[in-house]
């Protein structure tokens, strides 16, 4: 009996773990429909005689976000952002909330090819060959002899916007062949989510 209960418990747990991704997808679709799609249509219904077609609200929201992205990508948009920054800095509670939102936005923007500050993901060795740390090349500088040195930012988990900047020689880094997005996922997930292998081992 004990063996049967152990066997049943093991497979029940495996079954539960197997349906977690499906449950998450179902919940995500429900939330998108309930809190975005329906709400957008209900809001527009106050101004227009609009028919509620499932998915239309999300499409309209994406179109709006596209145009907002265009506006805030130019000089005027950056000035507006700067204006909001200055205002929120003077309001205690709003300052904290806005700051958290801005950190999330900055983190996500690291994967945007047009705004990407991180050039590539690498492993860096700075402590006498006692191990490798995951870092991001942000640029390069030259020393007095004209040798190129790399600027490598090593983030702390789980927040990739805090960490240490190292100035190292190319011989002190090891390319891993991971994309910036893959490496960021590893940092944010404290190493739980990562590529299965190192795809490249030379500079």
C-alpha positions as CSV (number, residue, x, y, z in Angstrom):
1,X,0.0,0.0,0.0
2,X,2.8,2.4,0.9
3,X,4.6,1.6,-2.4
4,X,1.3,2.3,-4.3
5,X,0.8,5.6,-2.6
6,X,4.4,6.6,-3.3
7,X,4.0,5.6,-6.9
8,X,0.7,7.5,-7.2
9,X,2.1,10.6,-5.5
10,X,5.1,10.7,-7.8
11,X,3.0,10.6,-11.0
12,X,0.3,13.0,-9.7
13,X,3.1,15.5,-9.0
14,X,4.6,14.9,-12.5
15,X,1.1,15.3,-14.0
16,X,0.6,18.6,-12.1
17,X,4.0,19.9,-13.2
18,X,3.2,18.9,-16.8
19,X,0.0,21.0,-16.9
20,X,1.5,24.1,-15.3
21,X,2.5,25.6,-18.7
22,X,-1.0,25.0,-20.1
23,X,-2.6,26.5,-17.0
24,X,-0.4,29.6,-17.2
25,X,-1.3,30.0,-20.9
26,X,-5.0,29.7,-20.1
27,X,-4.8,32.2,-17.3
28,X,-2.8,34.6,-19.4
29,X,-5.4,34.4,-22.2
30,X,-8.2,34.9,-19.7
31,X,-6.5,37.9,-18.1
32,X,-5.7,39.5,-21.5
33,X,-9.4,39.1,-22.5
34,X,-10.9,40.2,-19.2
35,X,-8.6,43.1,-18.2
36,X,-7.4,44.4,-21.6
37,X,-9.6,43.4,-24.5
38,X,-12.9,44.0,-22.8
39,X,-11.8,47.1,-20.9
40,X,-10.4,48.8,-24.0
41,X,-13.7,48.1,-25.9
42,X,-15.8,49.3,-23.0
43,X,-13.8,52.5,-22.8
44,X,-14.1,53.2,-26.5
45,X,-17.8,52.4,-26.3
46,X,-18.3,55.6,-24.4
47,X,-17.2,57.6,-27.4
48,X,-17.9,55.4,-30.4
49,X,-20.6,52.9,-31.4
50,X,-18.1,50.0,-31.6
51,X,-18.9,46.3,-31.9
52,X,-17.2,44.0,-29.5
53,X,-15.1,41.5,-31.5
54,X,-12.9,39.3,-29.4
55,X,-9.3,40.4,-29.8
56,X,-10.1,43.8,-31.2
57,X,-9.3,45.6,-28.0
58,X,-5.8,44.0,-27.8
59,X,-5.2,44.9,-31.5
60,X,-6.2,48.5,-30.9
61,X,-4.0,48.7,-27.8
62,X,-1.0,47.4,-29.8
63,X,-1.6,50.0,-32.5
64,X,-1.7,52.7,-29.8
65,X,1.5,51.4,-28.2
66,X,3.2,51.4,-31.7
67,X,2.4,55.1,-32.2
68,X,3.4,56.0,-28.6
69,X,6.7,54.2,-29.3
70,X,7.2,56.3,-32.4
71,X,6.5,59.5,-30.5
72,X,8.7,58.8,-27.5
73,X,11.6,57.7,-29.8
74,X,12.3,61.2,-31.0
75,X,13.6,64.3,-29.4
76,X,10.2,65.6,-28.3
77,X,9.3,62.3,-26.6
78,X,12.6,62.3,-24.7
79,X,11.9,65.8,-23.5
80,X,8.5,64.7,-22.3
81,X,10.0,61.8,-20.4
82,X,12.5,64.1,-18.8
83,X,9.7,66.5,-17.8
84,X,7.9,63.5,-16.1
85,X,11.1,62.5,-14.4
86,X,11.6,65.9,-12.9
87,X,8.0,66.0,-11.6
88,X,8.0,62.5,-10.1
89,X,11.3,63.2,-8.3
90,X,9.4,65.8,-6.1
91,X,6.5,63.6,-5.1
92,X,7.5,61.1,-2.4
93,X,5.2,58.1,-3.0
94,X,4.9,58.6,-6.7
95,X,8.7,58.8,-6.9
96,X,9.1,55.2,-5.6
97,X,6.4,53.8,-7.9
98,X,7.7,55.6,-10.9
99,X,11.2,54.6,-10.1
100,X,10.3,50.9,-9.9
101,X,8.4,51.2,-13.2
102,X,11.4,52.9,-14.8
103,X,13.8,50.2,-13.6
104,X,11.6,47.5,-15.2
105,X,11.4,49.6,-18.4
106,X,15.2,50.0,-18.5
107,X,15.7,46.3,-17.9
108,X,13.4,45.3,-20.7
109,X,15.0,47.9,-23.1
110,X,18.3,46.1,-22.7
111,X,17.0,43.5,-25.2
112,X,16.0,46.2,-27.7
113,X,18.6,46.0,-30.6
114,X,18.2,49.8,-31.2
115,X,18.8,50.8,-27.6
116,X,21.0,47.9,-26.5
117,X,23.8,49.0,-24.2
118,X,25.0,45.4,-23.8
119,X,27.0,44.4,-26.9
120,X,27.3,40.7,-26.0
121,X,27.3,38.2,-23.2
122,X,30.6,36.8,-22.0
123,X,32.2,35.1,-19.0
124,X,34.9,37.2,-17.3
125,X,37.7,36.0,-15.0
126,X,39.1,38.5,-12.6
127,X,39.8,36.6,-9.4
128,X,42.9,34.4,-10.1
129,X,41.1,31.7,-12.1
130,X,38.8,30.8,-9.2
131,X,35.7,30.8,-11.5
132,X,33.9,32.6,-14.2
133,X,31.3,35.3,-13.8
134,X,28.6,36.1,-16.4
135,X,29.0,39.7,-17.7
136,X,28.1,41.9,-20.6
137,X,30.5,43.8,-22.8
138,X,29.5,47.5,-22.9
139,X,32.4,48.9,-24.9
140,X,36.1,49.3,-25.0
141,X,38.9,51.7,-24.2
142,X,42.6,51.9,-24.9
143,X,45.4,51.9,-22.3
144,X,48.6,54.0,-22.5
145,X,50.2,51.5,-24.8
146,X,47.3,51.6,-27.2
147,X,46.1,48.1,-26.2
148,X,42.3,47.7,-26.3
149,X,40.6,46.9,-23.0
150,X,37.1,45.7,-22.7
151,X,34.5,47.3,-20.4
152,X,32.5,44.4,-18.9
153,X,29.5,44.9,-16.6
154,X,28.9,42.0,-14.2
155,X,25.3,42.2,-12.9
156,X,24.0,41.0,-9.6
157,X,21.0,38.6,-9.4
158,X,18.1,39.0,-9.6
159,X,18.4,42.7,-10.6
160,X,20.5,43.1,-13.7
161,X,20.8,46.9,-13.3
162,X,23.1,46.6,-10.3
163,X,26.6,45.2,-10.4
164,X,30.3,45.9,-11.0
165,X,32.1,47.2,-14.0
166,X,35.5,45.6,-14.8
167,X,38.1,46.8,-17.2
168,X,39.8,43.6,-18.6
169,X,42.0,42.3,-21.3
170,X,40.4,40.2,-24.0
171,X,42.4,37.2,-22.6
172,X,40.3,37.5,-19.4
173,X,37.0,36.8,-21.1
174,X,35.4,33.8,-22.5
175,X,32.7,34.0,-25.1
176,X,29.7,31.9,-24.4
177,X,27.7,32.3,-27.6
178,X,24.5,33.3,-25.7
179,X,22.3,36.2,-26.7
180,X,22.0,39.1,-24.4
181,X,18.3,38.1,-23.7
182,X,19.3,34.6,-22.8
183,X,22.0,35.8,-20.4
184,X,19.6,38.3,-18.8
185,X,17.1,35.5,-18.2
186,X,19.8,33.6,-16.4
187,X,20.6,36.6,-14.2
188,X,17.0,37.5,-13.3
189,X,16.1,33.8,-12.6
190,X,19.2,33.5,-10.3
191,X,20.6,30.8,-12.6
192,X,17.5,28.7,-12.8
193,X,16.7,29.5,-16.5
194,X,19.8,29.3,-18.8
195,X,20.9,27.8,-22.1
196,X,21.8,24.1,-22.0
197,X,25.3,24.6,-23.2
198,X,28.1,27.1,-23.9
199,X,28.0,27.5,-27.6
200,X,31.3,29.3,-28.1
201,X,34.6,29.2,-26.2
202,X,36.8,31.7,-27.9
203,X,37.0,35.5,-28.4
